[in-house]
């Protein structure tokens, strides 16, 4: 069998998160990316229960920035990476991620995968050795065009080279290293990006990728080991270190078992931030083509997170530690806020007070309050989830609930498409409008007063079935809250799949023993 041929079974899914650079501790942007991936993975499992579903995440631990950060911390690079990587791992646990793989680029299996990948590309004739010179961005760890460099005169009259876009340092480098024939793949990569079935989403990012293609030339994929020792050595040449981005991108292969028997390939969805578009939409597909491998089916790109509409910066002291936000708002609360206010097409803003208000309004009031009010013994003395046919619902309740029942069905249909598009903020908007209508019906029906038995039973049926369908659909977004609500309603675990999210499809039964509130009102 040719080990370079990979196939995806129809129901298999593979979601990848970018691996996060381990030169500093995680911030709120990392949390957002991770949660986006987690929701995509959980949706795959909800939509295809029992099918193979893989989700990888991890840390990128090689390169000069990490070497320098370790020196500043008076630590070895490996010890420094161990500490930072554990911070990311702890965050992913706290965020309730459901990843199947956590990879570190310092893992022995990754070194094997990278060197094997290098040899395949080299054997296929796409690597050659040459003297290369150019402007090198120390921060981004890549060569950049001359037009992106500005010269500044600093104190004392010395000249300093910086990157035009962000002012980070640039240096002129000339050395012998290995080159990848990137220019040979320009047209093929453009065809892949422009495929009719959406490879790049949101589509606005296509133009950014295509612009990179137009300016392309062959790519330097190694550095002198005397200048960069913290990385994976080039096979059969101990004087050179493999380019950190080639090293990092291969992580997506490593987690599948490559170069041995693979669990699944290609990725069905790769999630990235807009700042690494070039690497994933040009370098990565070109590397894969050179190796004879299939390309990702979808690349989902998102904007950055600002803090009160200001870019995060250590110098400004406005970097949000996601662990602190989880302590304040709970993991479910933070996940919900990021997904509700995160529109991937734009940069989004984190605000502590807005987060508090969103959680209290939606999760505490709109969902939690209705669940608590409708399941208390004073309202439901028998503690039962009634089962009724639509035509048997008491006439006035049926008339008043007509809009709600239509919204529930529409929500279900809309959510399927929106989950596939990863438009999570639209899903939340849709489901919260449905819950508001359910609250309106419950409040206007006043079940705490004297009420006819059939009318009460009808109201509880409509209310419970709305909460049931909505929380089944919310499982990928707020898994623990959804589980709490479904437990309270007594819905068996084997009746919480997508196929169960139709109004009136549940047979009813005894309410669950779950009591209390899932999330307390957040205080300032």
MIMAR-99591 format. One record per residue (C-alpha): residue in one letter; chain; y, x, z. Coordinates in steps of 0.001 Angstrom, whole numbers. Each point is the difference from the previous one (the first is absolute). Layout:
N
+------+------+---------+---------+---------+
! code ! unit !       v !       u !       w !
+------+------+---------+---------+---------+
!    A !    A !       Y !       X !       Z !
...
+------+------+---------+---------+---------+
This chain:
524
+------+------+---------+---------+---------+
! code ! unit !       v !       u !       w !
+------+------+---------+---------+---------+
!    X !    A !       0 !       0 !       0 !
!    X !    A !    3483 !    1231 !    -859 !
!    X !    A !    1818 !     279 !    3371 !
!    X !    A !    3351 !    -433 !   -1745 !
!    X !    A !    -596 !   -3603 !    -988 !
!    X !    A !    1073 !   -2598 !    2556 !
!    X !    A !    -340 !   -3751 !    -151 !
!    X !    A !    1303 !   -2853 !    2115 !
!    X !    A !   -2202 !   -2988 !     566 !
!    X !    A !    1891 !   -3198 !    -721 !
!    X !    A !     424 !    -880 !    3643 !
!    X !    A !     654 !    3541 !    1269 !
!    X !    A !    3529 !     840 !    1115 !
!    X !    A !    1615 !    3280 !     971 !
!    X !    A !    3498 !      68 !    1519 !
!    X !    A !    1688 !    3333 !     655 !
!    X !    A !    2989 !     883 !    2109 !
!    X !    A !    1894 !    3176 !    -786 !
!    X !    A !    -945 !    2645 !    2505 !
!    X !    A !    2973 !     752 !    2227 !
!    X !    A !    1509 !    3448 !     258 !
!    X !    A !    -755 !    1432 !    3420 !
!    X !    A !    3210 !    1997 !     468 !
!    X !    A !    1422 !   -2626 !    2402 !
!    X !    A !   -1080 !   -3008 !    2031 !
!    X !    A !    -269 !   -3454 !   -1632 !
!    X !    A !    2988 !   -2297 !    -478 !
!    X !    A !     401 !   -3683 !    -851 !
!    X !    A !    -327 !     648 !   -3748 !
!    X !    A !   -3476 !    1416 !     508 !
!    X !    A !    -937 !   -3095 !    1983 !
!    X !    A !    1171 !   -2272 !   -2826 !
!    X !    A !   -2010 !    1844 !   -2647 !
!    X !    A !   -3102 !     -54 !    2196 !
!    X !    A !     305 !   -3729 !     717 !
!    X !    A !     500 !    -810 !   -3704 !
!    X !    A !   -3300 !    1731 !    -715 !
!    X !    A !   -1747 !   -1667 !    2904 !
!    X !    A !    1010 !   -3473 !   -1153 !
!    X !    A !   -1245 !     745 !   -3520 !
!    X !    A !   -3336 !    1162 !    1425 !
!    X !    A !    -358 !   -2959 !    2361 !
!    X !    A !     848 !   -2356 !   -2856 !
!    X !    A !   -2775 !    1535 !   -2093 !
!    X !    A !   -2472 !    -623 !    2815 !
!    X !    A !    1256 !   -3568 !     518 !
!    X !    A !    -213 !    -767 !   -3712 !
!    X !    A !   -3364 !    1709 !    -533 !
!    X !    A !   -1901 !    -172 !    3316 !
!    X !    A !   -2966 !    2353 !      68 !
!    X !    A !    1153 !    2030 !   -3009 !
!    X !    A !     606 !    3752 !     174 !
!    X !    A !    3596 !     690 !    1078 !
!    X !    A !    1416 !    3455 !     731 !
!    X !    A !    3412 !     974 !    1398 !
!    X !    A !    1048 !    3616 !     499 !
!    X !    A !    2940 !    1522 !    1837 !
!    X !    A !     720 !    3350 !    1619 !
!    X !    A !    2174 !    3101 !     236 !
!    X !    A !    1089 !    2672 !   -2476 !
!    X !    A !     -78 !    3271 !    1921 !
!    X !    A !     645 !    2913 !   -2362 !
!    X !    A !    3160 !    1572 !   -1399 !
!    X !    A !    2987 !    2101 !     982 !
!    X !    A !    1820 !   -2771 !    1918 !
!    X !    A !   -2894 !    -331 !    2405 !
!    X !    A !    -326 !    3757 !     328 !
!    X !    A !    3702 !     221 !     887 !
!    X !    A !    -196 !   -2961 !    2397 !
!    X !    A !   -2936 !    1630 !    1782 !
!    X !    A !    1942 !    3261 !     351 !
!    X !    A !    2946 !   -1894 !    1475 !
!    X !    A !   -2366 !   -1683 !    2454 !
!    X !    A !   -1559 !    3394 !     909 !
!    X !    A !   -3390 !   -1252 !   -1097 !
!    X !    A !   -2598 !     843 !   -2626 !
!    X !    A !     110 !   -2307 !   -3063 !
!    X !    A !   -3388 !   -1500 !     866 !
!    X !    A !     916 !    -683 !    3624 !
!    X !    A !    3291 !   -1522 !   -1128 !
!    X !    A !   -1803 !   -2243 !   -2512 !
!    X !    A !   -2584 !   -1039 !    2596 !
!    X !    A !    2782 !   -1264 !    2247 !
!    X !    A !    1993 !   -1820 !   -2691 !
!    X !    A !   -3066 !   -1450 !   -1722 !
!    X !    A !   -1174 !   -1463 !    3302 !
!    X !    A !    3383 !   -1745 !     311 !
!    X !    A !    -568 !   -1668 !   -3361 !
!    X !    A !   -3576 !    -891 !     891 !
!    X !    A !    1136 !   -1567 !    3285 !
!    X !    A !    2700 !   -1967 !   -1812 !
!    X !    A !   -2491 !   -1409 !   -2486 !
!    X !    A !   -2194 !   -1143 !    2889 !
!    X !    A !    2969 !   -1576 !    1758 !
!    X !    A !     988 !   -1798 !   -3226 !
!    X !    A !   -3518 !   -1511 !    -136 !
!    X !    A !    -762 !    1546 !   -3372 !
!    X !    A !   -3447 !    -642 !   -1466 !
!    X !    A !    -318 !    3242 !   -1988 !
!    X !    A !   -3457 !    1256 !    -859 !
!    X !    A !    1057 !    3640 !    -446 !
!    X !    A !    2448 !    2274 !    1772 !
!    X !    A !     350 !    3240 !   -1928 !
!    X !    A !    1654 !    3277 !     853 !
!    X !    A !     562 !    2569 !   -2745 !
!    X !    A !   -1166 !    2686 !    2428 !
!    X !    A !   -3471 !   -1613 !      64 !
!    X !    A !   -2747 !    2275 !   -1436 !
!    X !    A !   -1182 !   -2801 !   -2310 !
!    X !    A !    3463 !    -165 !   -1536 !
!    X !    A !     109 !    3724 !    -693 !
!    X !    A !   -3295 !    -362 !   -1885 !
!    X !    A !    1285 !   -2983 !   -1972 !
!    X !    A !    3281 !    1704 !    -982 !
!    X !    A !   -1638 !    3206 !   -1159 !
!    X !    A !   -2634 !   -1949 !   -1943 !
!    X !    A !    2728 !   -2086 !   -1648 !
!    X !    A !    1922 !    3171 !    -922 !
!    X !    A !   -3089 !    1531 !   -1608 !
!    X !    A !    -641 !   -3131 !   -2064 !
!    X !    A !    3543 !     -29 !   -1389 !
!    X !    A !    -186 !    3723 !    -630 !
!    X !    A !   -3391 !    -289 !   -1740 !
!    X !    A !    1487 !   -2740 !   -2205 !
!    X !    A !    2676 !    2426 !   -1185 !
!    X !    A !    3083 !   -1468 !    1686 !
!    X !    A !     913 !    2919 !    2279 !
!    X !    A !    1428 !    3337 !   -1120 !
!    X !    A !    1749 !    2896 !    1704 !
!    X !    A !    3619 !     834 !    -749 !
!    X !    A !    3189 !    1452 !    1399 !
!    X !    A !    2174 !   -2890 !    1145 !
!    X !    A !    3592 !    -112 !    1146 !
!    X !    A !    2184 !   -2856 !    1137 !
!    X !    A !    1835 !   -1756 !    2800 !
!    X !    A !   -2300 !    -929 !    2865 !
!    X !    A !     735 !   -2734 !    2538 !
!    X !    A !   -1171 !    1210 !    3389 !
!    X !    A !      85 !   -3527 !    1460 !
!    X !    A !   -1822 !   -1760 !   -2853 !
!    X !    A !   -2245 !    3010 !    -712 !
!    X !    A !     374 !    -244 !   -3772 !
!    X !    A !    1974 !    1559 !   -2850 !
!    X !    A !    3029 !   -1989 !   -1136 !
!    X !    A !    2198 !     -78 !   -3145 !
!    X !    A !    3136 !    2146 !     -54 !
!    X !    A !    2222 !   -3085 !    -391 !
!    X !    A !   -1169 !   -1210 !    3440 !
!    X !    A !    1292 !    3169 !    1706 !
!    X !    A !    3512 !     542 !    1332 !
!    X !    A !    1553 !    3237 !    1248 !
!    X !    A !    2036 !     -96 !    3192 !
!    X !    A !    2141 !    2698 !    1576 !
!    X !    A !    -732 !     167 !    3721 !
!    X !    A !    1806 !    1737 !    2837 !
!    X !    A !     504 !    3672 !    -769 !
!    X !    A !     126 !    -589 !   -3744 !
!    X !    A !   -3755 !       9 !    -547 !
!    X !    A !   -1474 !   -2217 !   -2717 !
!    X !    A !   -2567 !   -2627 !     982 !
!    X !    A !   -2221 !   -1990 !   -2375 !
!    X !    A !    -702 !   -3622 !     950 !
!    X !    A !   -1609 !   -3081 !   -1504 !
!    X !    A !    2678 !   -2296 !   -1425 !
!    X !    A !   -1590 !   -3225 !    1303 !
!    X !    A !    -295 !     895 !    3692 !
!    X !    A !    1483 !    3460 !     651 !
!    X !    A !   -3294 !    1599 !    1041 !
!    X !    A !    -481 !    3736 !    -744 !
!    X !    A !   -1160 !    1315 !   -3365 !
!    X !    A !   -1011 !    3529 !    -935 !
!    X !    A !    -569 !    1833 !   -3280 !
!    X !    A !   -3580 !    1208 !    -343 !
!    X !    A !   -1709 !    2156 !   -2595 !
!    X !    A !   -3687 !     804 !     350 !
!    X !    A !   -3365 !     -34 !   -1740 !
!    X !    A !   -2062 !   -3088 !     758 !
!    X !    A !   -2248 !   -2627 !   -1557 !
!    X !    A !    1374 !   -2686 !   -2288 !
!    X !    A !   -1354 !   -3458 !    -817 !
!    X !    A !     408 !   -1309 !   -3552 !
!    X !    A !    1900 !   -3064 !    1198 !
!    X !    A !    1941 !    -422 !   -3260 !
!    X !    A !   -3239 !    -791 !   -1863 !
!    X !    A !    -374 !   -3237 !    1960 !
!    X !    A !    3499 !   -1426 !    -503 !
!    X !    A !    -952 !   -2648 !   -2560 !
!    X !    A !   -3258 !   -1012 !    1684 !
!    X !    A !    1696 !    -438 !    3366 !
!    X !    A !    2773 !   -2060 !   -1624 !
!    X !    A !   -2654 !   -2278 !   -1558 !
!    X !    A !   -1596 !    -465 !    3416 !
!    X !    A !    3323 !    -830 !    1670 !
!    X !    A !     888 !   -2470 !   -2774 !
!    X !    A !   -3313 !   -1845 !      25 !
!    X !    A !     403 !   -3770 !    -213 !
!    X !    A !   -1978 !    -657 !    3162 !
!    X !    A !    2323 !    1135 !    2760 !
!    X !    A !    -775 !    3581 !    1014 !
!    X !    A !    3403 !     605 !    1593 !
!    X !    A !    1332 !   -2617 !    2391 !
!    X !    A !    2783 !    -930 !     513 !
!    X !    A !     608 !     630 !   -3709 !
!    X !    A !    3563 !    1293 !     633 !
!    X !    A !   -1517 !    3365 !     910 !
!    X !    A !   -1530 !     467 !   -3461 !
!    X !    A !    3249 !    1323 !   -1442 !
!    X !    A !     230 !    2657 !    2734 !
!    X !    A !   -3473 !    1236 !    -877 !
!    X !    A !     646 !     -18 !   -3748 !
!    X !    A !    3190 !    2030 !     490 !
!    X !    A !   -2054 !    2703 !    1734 !
!    X !    A !   -2326 !      91 !   -3001 !
!    X !    A !    2857 !     616 !   -2424 !
!    X !    A !    1052 !    3141 !    1895 !
!    X !    A !   -3510 !    1325 !     472 !
!    X !    A !   -1268 !    3524 !    -552 !
!    X !    A !   -3066 !    1861 !    1196 !
!    X !    A !    -354 !      83 !    3780 !
!    X !    A !    -391 !    2959 !    2330 !
!    X !    A !   -3004 !    -848 !    2205 !
!    X !    A !    -325 !    3070 !    2182 !
!    X !    A !    2161 !    2210 !    2171 !
!    X !    A !    -360 !    3641 !     924 !
!    X !    A !   -2066 !     228 !    3177 !
!    X !    A !    2372 !    2687 !    1271 !
!    X !    A !    2733 !   -2654 !     -10 !
!    X !    A !   -2098 !   -3030 !     951 !
!    X !    A !   -3148 !     713 !    1992 !
!    X !    A !    -311 !   -3407 !    1708 !
!    X !    A !   -1993 !   -1845 !   -2629 !
!    X !    A !   -3244 !     -67 !   -1968 !
!    X !    A !    -757 !    3209 !   -1952 !
!    X !    A !    -458 !    -183 !   -3766 !
!    X !    A !   -3726 !     380 !    -778 !
!    X !    A !    -864 !    3583 !    -985 !
!    X !    A !    3587 !    1190 !     521 !
!    X !    A !     875 !     728 !    3641 !
!    X !    A !    3548 !    1042 !    -989 !
!    X !    A !    1008 !   -3608 !    -793 !
!    X !    A !     323 !   -3243 !    1994 !
!    X !    A !    -539 !   -3396 !   -1627 !
!    X !    A !    3193 !   -2046 !    -465 !
!    X !    A !     387 !   -2326 !    2970 !
!    X !    A !     321 !   -3142 !   -2149 !
!    X !    A !   -3208 !     682 !   -1916 !
!    X !    A !   -1670 !     616 !    3342 !
!    X !    A !    1425 !   -3196 !    1511 !
!    X !    A !    -764 !   -2337 !   -2915 !
!    X !    A !   -3679 !     923 !      -3 !
!    X !    A !    -288 !   -1637 !    3444 !
!    X !    A !    -587 !   -3294 !   -1825 !
!    X !    A !   -3160 !    1515 !   -1465 !
!    X !    A !   -1104 !    1762 !    3166 !
!    X !    A !    -319 !   -3259 !    1956 !
!    X !    A !   -2417 !   -1393 !   -2611 !
!    X !    A !   -2439 !    2875 !     564 !
!    X !    A !    1099 !    2060 !   -2990 !
!    X !    A !   -1357 !    2261 !   -1442 !
!    X !    A !   -3287 !   -1528 !    1152 !
!    X !    A !   -1059 !   -3641 !    -340 !
!    X !    A !    3111 !   -2179 !     106 !
!    X !    A !     350 !   -3256 !    1903 !
!    X !    A !    2485 !   -1530 !   -2452 !
!    X !    A !    2409 !    1067 !   -2757 !
!    X !    A !    2684 !    -501 !   -1268 !
!    X !    A !    2418 !   -1353 !    2619 !
!    X !    A !     785 !   -3668 !    -534 !
!    X !    A !    3390 !     452 !    1658 !
!    X !    A !    1977 !    3085 !    1005 !
!    X !    A !    3040 !    -631 !    2204 !
!    X !    A !    2845 !    2536 !     -46 !
!    X !    A !    3673 !     345 !     917 !
!    X !    A !    2484 !     276 !   -2852 !
!    X !    A !     754 !    3642 !     836 !
!    X !    A !   -3459 !    1141 !   -1149 !
!    X !    A !    -111 !   -2010 !   -3222 !
!    X !    A !     -10 !    3044 !   -2295 !
!    X !    A !   -3013 !    1526 !    1709 !
!    X !    A !   -2088 !   -3178 !    -165 !
!    X !    A !    1097 !   -1369 !   -3358 !
!    X !    A !      39 !    3248 !   -1965 !
!    X !    A !   -1706 !    2944 !    1679 !
!    X !    A !   -2893 !   -1986 !    1493 !
!    X !    A !   -1109 !   -1901 !   -3152 !
!    X !    A !     363 !    3208 !   -2025 !
!    X !    A !   -2203 !    1899 !    2482 !
!    X !    A !   -2596 !   -2788 !    -127 !
!    X !    A !       3 !     -81 !   -3795 !
!    X !    A !    -456 !    3769 !     -68 !
!    X !    A !   -3016 !    -407 !    2278 !
!    X !    A !   -1431 !   -2882 !   -2051 !
!    X !    A !     419 !   -2585 !    2772 !
!    X !    A !    1096 !   -3628 !    -117 !
!    X !    A !    3576 !    -827 !     973 !
!    X !    A !    1213 !   -2257 !    2839 !
!    X !    A !     145 !   -3672 !    -900 !
!    X !    A !    3275 !    -680 !    1804 !
!    X !    A !    2771 !    2033 !    1630 !
!    X !    A !    2177 !   -1986 !    2400 !
!    X !    A !    3372 !    1569 !     790 !
!    X !    A !    2415 !    -896 !    2780 !
!    X !    A !    3516 !     943 !    1056 !
!    X !    A !    1099 !    1768 !    3176 !
!    X !    A !     933 !   -1276 !    3432 !
!    X !    A !    3526 !     464 !    1297 !
!    X !    A !    1135 !    -463 !    3579 !
!    X !    A !    2843 !   -2519 !     235 !
!    X !    A !     567 !     695 !   -3717 !
!    X !    A !     379 !    3750 !     644 !
!    X !    A !   -2495 !    2608 !   -1186 !
!    X !    A !   -2238 !    1327 !    2775 !
!    X !    A !     984 !    3481 !    1130 !
!    X !    A !    -845 !    2215 !    2944 !
!    X !    A !    3602 !    1193 !      73 !
!    X !    A !    1193 !   -3606 !     398 !
!    X !    A !   -2655 !    -677 !    2612 !
!    X !    A !    -966 !   -3299 !   -1657 !
!    X !    A !   -3651 !     691 !    -860 !
!    X !    A !   -2098 !   -2935 !    1252 !
!    X !    A !   -3224 !    1007 !    1741 !
!    X !    A !   -2510 !   -2716 !    -969 !
!    X !    A !   -1940 !     471 !    3237 !
!    X !    A !    3104 !   -1001 !    1962 !
!    X !    A !     425 !   -3039 !   -2235 !
!    X !    A !   -3636 !    -996 !     624 !
!    X !    A !     544 !     285 !    3754 !
!    X !    A !    3032 !   -2280 !    -287 !
!    X !    A !   -1250 !   -2514 !   -2574 !
!    X !    A !   -3834 !     384 !     -33 !
!    X !    A !   -1897 !    1185 !   -3066 !
!    X !    A !    -183 !   -3528 !   -1407 !
!    X !    A !    3714 !    -471 !     457 !
!    X !    A !     928 !    3269 !   -1703 !
!    X !    A !   -2437 !    -591 !   -2869 !
!    X !    A !    1444 !   -3459 !    -510 !
!    X !    A !    3627 !    1151 !       3 !
!    X !    A !    -617 !    2862 !   -2432 !
!    X !    A !   -1860 !   -2261 !   -2404 !
!    X !    A !    2475 !   -2866 !     219 !
!    X !    A !    3070 !    2175 !    -501 !
!    X !    A !   -1584 !    2571 !   -2290 !
!    X !    A !     732 !    -752 !   -3655 !
!    X !    A !   -1725 !    2851 !   -1868 !
!    X !    A !    2513 !    -108 !   -2861 !
!    X !    A !    2874 !    1106 !    2252 !
!    X !    A !     831 !    2162 !    2992 !
!    X !    A !    -253 !   -2092 !    3165 !
!    X !    A !    1702 !     232 !    3374 !
!    X !    A !   -1548 !      86 !    3465 !
!    X !    A !    2001 !   -1519 !    2827 !
!    X !    A !   -1307 !    -369 !    3550 !
!    X !    A !    1723 !   -3320 !     659 !
!    X !    A !   -1085 !   -1455 !   -3333 !
!    X !    A !   -3583 !     951 !     812 !
!    X !    A !     233 !   -1767 !    3357 !
!    X !    A !    1468 !   -3158 !   -1534 !
!    X !    A !   -2546 !    -109 !   -2811 !
!    X !    A !   -2976 !     258 !    2352 !
!    X !    A !    1353 !   -2568 !    2439 !
!    X !    A !     938 !   -2458 !   -2731 !
!    X !    A !   -3152 !     225 !   -2116 !
!    X !    A !   -2920 !    1181 !    2109 !
!    X !    A !    1014 !   -1285 !    3432 !
!    X !    A !    1738 !   -3257 !    -952 !
!    X !    A !   -1258 !   -1048 !   -3409 !
!    X !    A !   -3681 !     876 !     411 !
!    X !    A !    -748 !     663 !    3663 !
!    X !    A !    2008 !   -2862 !    1460 !
!    X !    A !   -1589 !   -2622 !   -2265 !
!    X !    A !   -3484 !    1299 !     770 !
!    X !    A !     653 !    -135 !    3745 !
!    X !    A !    1691 !   -3411 !     -19 !
!    X !    A !   -2714 !   -1632 !   -2098 !
!    X !    A !   -3035 !    1370 !    1856 !
!    X !    A !    1023 !    -602 !    3642 !
!    X !    A !   -2211 !   -2388 !    1946 !
!    X !    A !    2893 !   -2423 !     507 !
!    X !    A !      92 !    -599 !   -3763 !
!    X !    A !   -3658 !     573 !    -897 !
!    X !    A !   -1972 !   -1279 !    2995 !
!    X !    A !   -3387 !     324 !   -1720 !
!    X !    A !     657 !    3547 !   -1159 !
!    X !    A !   -1251 !    -757 !   -3501 !
!    X !    A !    1077 !     970 !   -3521 !
!    X !    A !    -366 !   -3401 !   -1707 !
!    X !    A !   -1563 !    -355 !   -3425 !
!    X !    A !    1440 !   -2633 !   -2328 !
!    X !    A !      43 !    -835 !   -3668 !
!    X !    A !    3498 !    -138 !   -1491 !
!    X !    A !    -324 !   -3715 !    -700 !
!    X !    A !    -903 !    -675 !    3653 !
!    X !    A !    3204 !    1527 !    1394 !
!    X !    A !    2162 !   -2606 !    1732 !
!    X !    A !    2376 !   -1486 !   -2583 !
!    X !    A !    3333 !    1090 !    1463 !
!    X !    A !   -1222 !    3518 !     796 !
!    X !    A !   -1485 !     271 !   -3485 !
!    X !    A !    3306 !   -1012 !   -1554 !
!    X !    A !    2023 !    2361 !    2191 !
!    X !    A !   -2490 !    2834 !    -577 !
!    X !    A !    -186 !    -411 !   -3763 !
!    X !    A !    2521 !    2769 !    -637 !
!    X !    A !   -1682 !    2286 !    2538 !
!    X !    A !   -3484 !    -433 !   -1476 !
!    X !    A !    1379 !     779 !   -3451 !
!    X !    A !    1724 !    3103 !    1381 !
!    X !    A !   -3249 !    1198 !    1584 !
!    X !    A !   -1866 !    -281 !   -3290 !
!    X !    A !    2830 !    1600 !   -1958 !
!    X !    A !     220 !    2804 !    2555 !
!    X !    A !   -3653 !     767 !    -477 !
!    X !    A !     302 !     166 !   -3781 !
!    X !    A !    3239 !    1989 !      83 !
!    X !    A !   -1300 !    2475 !    2564 !
!    X !    A !   -2951 !    1010 !   -2169 !
!    X !    A !    2333 !    1133 !   -2776 !
!    X !    A !    2559 !    1492 !    2384 !
!    X !    A !   -2616 !    2029 !    1867 !
!    X !    A !   -1280 !    1370 !   -3311 !
!    X !    A !    3595 !     956 !    -879 !
!    X !    A !     517 !    1464 !    3506 !
!    X !    A !    3075 !   -2224 !     430 !
!    X !    A !    -583 !    -336 !    3720 !
!    X !    A !    3558 !    -996 !     857 !
!    X !    A !    -379 !   -3029 !   -2285 !
!    X !    A !   -3297 !    -949 !    1650 !
!    X !    A !    1659 !      29 !    3413 !
!    X !    A !    2903 !   -2082 !   -1248 !
!    X !    A !   -2414 !   -2510 !   -1502 !
!    X !    A !   -2186 !    -328 !    3094 !
!    X !    A !    2894 !    -188 !    2457 !
!    X !    A !    1559 !   -2883 !   -1958 !
!    X !    A !   -3344 !   -1768 !     273 !
!    X !    A !    -105 !     594 !    3753 !
!    X !    A !    3561 !   -1298 !     385 !
!    X !    A !   -1049 !   -3226 !   -1697 !
!    X !    A !   -3011 !    -228 !    2340 !
!    X !    A !    2309 !     411 !    2997 !
!    X !    A !    2312 !   -2695 !   -1376 !
!    X !    A !   -2910 !   -2448 !    -357 !
!    X !    A !   -1330 !     742 !    3492 !
!    X !    A !    3427 !    -310 !    1620 !
!    X !    A !     896 !   -3227 !   -1793 !
!    X !    A !   -3364 !   -1580 !     897 !
!    X !    A !     606 !     583 !    3752 !
!    X !    A !   -3652 !     195 !    1118 !
!    X !    A !    1040 !     580 !    3630 !
!    X !    A !     989 !   -3672 !     151 !
!    X !    A !   -2287 !   -3033 !     -57 !
!    X !    A !   -1764 !     243 !   -3338 !
!    X !    A !   -2787 !   -1853 !   -1758 !
!    X !    A !   -3342 !    1888 !      73 !
!    X !    A !    -448 !      21 !   -3778 !
!    X !    A !    3586 !    1074 !    -500 !
!    X !    A !    -444 !    2883 !    2480 !
!    X !    A !   -3290 !    1024 !   -1567 !
!    X !    A !    1612 !     -45 !   -3434 !
!    X !    A !    2951 !    2086 !    1171 !
!    X !    A !   -2244 !    2593 !    1664 !
!    X !    A !   -2195 !     210 !   -3090 !
!    X !    A !    2964 !     648 !   -2296 !
!    X !    A !    1587 !    2449 !    2468 !
!    X !    A !   -3185 !    1979 !     666 !
!    X !    A !    -982 !     138 !   -3648 !
!    X !    A !    3444 !    1324 !    -929 !
!    X !    A !    -205 !    2720 !    2668 !
!    X !    A !   -3574 !     789 !   -1056 !
!    X !    A !     831 !     460 !   -3686 !
!    X !    A !    3212 !    1922 !     704 !
!    X !    A !   -1662 !    2411 !    2438 !
!    X !    A !   -2977 !     587 !   -2306 !
!    X !    A !    2540 !    1040 !   -2631 !
!    X !    A !    1925 !    2119 !    2540 !
!    X !    A !   -3069 !    2036 !     981 !
!    X !    A !     869 !    3027 !   -2166 !
!    X !    A !    3591 !      42 !    1333 !
!    X !    A !    -441 !    -777 !    3712 !
!    X !    A !   -3754 !     356 !     600 !
!    X !    A !      -7 !    -209 !    3802 !
!    X !    A !    2354 !   -2986 !     160 !
!    X !    A !   -2009 !   -1818 !   -2667 !
!    X !    A !   -3197 !     704 !    1930 !
!    X !    A !    1564 !   -1345 !    3204 !
!    X !    A !    1096 !   -3236 !   -1687 !
!    X !    A !   -3328 !    -580 !   -1732 !
!    X !    A !   -1848 !     694 !    3252 !
!    X !    A !    2198 !   -2542 !    1792 !
!    X !    A !    -836 !   -2576 !   -2675 !
!    X !    A !   -3703 !     784 !     341 !
!    X !    A !    -414 !    1021 !   -3650 !
!    X !    A !   -3238 !    2027 !    -385 !
!    X !    A !     378 !    3549 !   -1319 !
!    X !    A !   -2088 !    -809 !   -3076 !
!    X !    A !    2493 !   -2724 !    -987 !
!    X !    A !    3103 !    2188 !    -237 !
!    X !    A !    -286 !    1206 !   -3593 !
!    X !    A !    2230 !    -883 !   -2925 !
!    X !    A !   -2369 !   -2737 !   -1136 !
!    X !    A !     532 !   -1716 !    3372 !
!    X !    A !    3789 !    -171 !    -410 !
!    X !    A !     150 !   -3469 !   -1506 !
!    X !    A !    1503 !   -2917 !    1844 !
!    X !    A !   -2693 !   -2325 !    1352 !
!    X !    A !   -2868 !    2434 !    -670 !
!    X !    A !    -878 !     614 !    3666 !
!    X !    A !   -2517 !   -2199 !    1785 !
!    X !    A !    1815 !     113 !    3335 !
!    X !    A !   -1513 !     496 !    3441 !
!    X !    A !     840 !    1073 !    3526 !
!    X !    A !    3135 !    2058 !     541 !
!    X !    A !    -554 !    3608 !    1050 !
!    X !    A !     321 !    1405 !    3486 !
!    X !    A !    2916 !    2278 !   -1000 !
!    X !    A !    3029 !    -808 !    2159 !
!    X !    A !    3455 !    1351 !     776 !
!    X !    A !    2430 !    1279 !   -2602 !
!    X !    A !    -730 !    2700 !   -2531 !
!    X !    A !    3454 !    1537 !      40 !
!    X !    A !    2667 !    -514 !    2642 !
!    X !    A !    3597 !    -565 !    -963 !
!    X !    A !    1593 !    3411 !    -543 !
!    X !    A !    2916 !     695 !    2328 !
!    X !    A !    3016 !    2118 !    -918 !
+------+------+---------+---------+---------+
